[in-house]
Every structure is written in C-alpha cells, then in structure tokens.
C-alpha cells in the first residue's frame, strides 16, 4: 500500500484555495495541491438548503503530516466547519511516492 494520503477540502473562492495550498506547501505538509473549480455544491447548513460555487482542493500528503495539515487548514480556512476528508492512495508509482515523501519531510 502507498504511504500517500489524498486530502479533500472545499473553498468558497480561488483566493482562499490558493492561500491554503501555499501555506501547506511552505510548511512541507503536502507535495502538491490541485485546485479544481466546481460548478456548484449543494448541502444543508443549519437547516438551510445551500447551493454555492466552490473550489475543491486535492492535496497529496503523507500519514505523518495529516494532523499538522488539518490544524493549519482549520486555523486558516474561511468556513466555520471546513471539509477535511482523507483517503489512502491504494498504490502509486515508486518514483511519485518517493517524491511525495521527500516533499513532506520538511
């Protein structure tokens, strides 16, 4: 199994998405963050139906860096309850896995 963890988080705009990505990269908590524009997200918030445009962050990190990444993003995220979903990467190429681990060493 790969040591890479994929972290998903949504942001209300490109500025906040870029800020969170840059902070994580500067702290060596991630190797890469994709910022994917989403047409719209629908959800319930405090009993209200919401429909918003968002950006989805897809970060590549390691198990060892997840707690620090979560703390950093929570402290700097514009949402009251930011999304922080983690998935294991089942496999990766040897070279890519080594690159992610090297980037996340700090």
HELIX and SHEET records of a PDB file:
HELIX    1   1 UNK A   14  UNK A   26  1                                  13    
HELIX    2   2 UNK A   63  UNK A   65  5                                   3    
HELIX    3   3 UNK A   66  UNK A   76  1                                  11    
HELIX    4   4 UNK A   94  UNK A  103  1                                  10    
SHEET    1   A 4 UNK A  32  UNK A  45  0                                        
SHEET    2   A 4 UNK A  48  UNK A  62 -1                                        
SHEET    3   A 4 UNK A   4  UNK A  11 -1                                        
SHEET    4   A 4 UNK A  85  UNK A  88 -1                                        
END                                                                             
